[in-house]
Amino acid sequence: QVQLVESGGGLVQAGGSLRLSCAASGRTFSRYSMGWFRQAPGKEREFLVLINKSGENTYYTDSVKGRFTISRDNAKNTVYLQMNSLRPEDTAVYYCAASLLLAPTRTESYEYWGQGTQVTVSS
């Protein structure tokens, strides 16, 4: 069992930055690939980025490549999402999730989810 808690969301102006954190409970964090997703009102949950269990490999969707950076600290059971050059279209609830698969990009591939943190980007 893994419990995930996101933090770091908030209101930021376009062009600004935010750093999201996702703290995991339990001693098995390093067994999981971790992903970040987001969901805007009226839209489906969207995959953004994943990092493998060691932190050596990452994968970004085109919409955030070059602007967002995922990292993890297995000693602290935490995964991070650094978001730069934010745009109004980045406004959404952001979720972290954990998966035992190697490179999961689909929502249904993730076993555990956080409660989400709101990110609002004003123009």
N, C-alpha and C positions, 0 to 999 in steps of 0.2 A: 504494500500500500504506500502510495506517495501522495502527500498533500502539497499543493502549490499555492503560493500567495504572491501576487504581483503588487508592485508599488512603483511610484515615480511618475504616474500620469499627471496631467494638469492642462492648463490653458497656456498656449504659447503663440506668439505672432509668427506669421509666415516668414520662413528663412531662419527661424530659431531652432534650438536643439532641446531634446529631452533624453534622459537616460532611464529606461525602465529596468527594474530588477524583478527577479522571480526567485523566491526562496523556497526550497524544497525541504520537506521533513524526511526523516528516515536515513538509514545508512547505506542505501542502495542507489543514491543519485547517480553515481558514476556508471551505472549499468544502462542508463537511459540516454537515447538521443533526445534532444530538446528542440522544440520548435516555438516560433512565435506566429500567431495568427491575429487577424483583426476582423471586426464586423461593424460595418456602418449601418445606420438605420435603414431598414427596408432591403438590405442586401445580404447575401450569403456570407458565411464566415470564409475568409480568404487566407490562404497560406502565404507567409512572407519569407521565412528564413528558417533554416535548421542548422544545428551543430551536432556533430557526432559525440559519442560518449567520452572520448578522450579530449575533444576540443581541437583536434588536428584538421578536421574537414568541416567545411561549411557549404551551404547552398542557398542562394538568394533568388527570389523571383525578380523579374526585370523591373517591376515598378519601384523597387527599393534598392536595387543594386547601385552601389556607389554613394548612397546616402545613409543607409543603415548598416550597423555592424553588430554582429552577435558575438558574444564571448561567454565563457563559463569559468567558474572557479570551483573545482570539485572539492577542494578542502573546505569551502564555505557553503557547499550545496546550493550554489546560486548561479543563475544564468542572467545575462544582461543583454539589453538591446539599446545601443547608442543610436539615436535618431538625429540626423543633421539635415539642414536645408528642408525643413518641414514645409509642407504645402497644405492648403485648406482641404484638399482631397485626402489627406492622411487622417482626417478626423474620424475617429472610430473608437470602439472598445477594443483594447488589445489584450490578448490572452497568451499565456505560455502553456505548453503542454509537454507531456513526457511519453516516449514510445520506446519499446524494446526493439523495434526494427532498426535497420542500419541507416536508411535514408528516407524516412517517411515524409511525403509531401501532402498526403490526403488527410482530411479531418478524421476519417474513420480509422486511420492507422495509429492514432494516439489514444492511450489508455486513460491518462489522467490529465485534468484541466484545472487551471486556476479560475478564480471568480471574475477576473478581468479588471482592467484599469482604464479609465476614460482618458483619451487624448483629444484635445480640441485645439485646432489650429485656426486662428483668426486671420482674415485677409487684411 
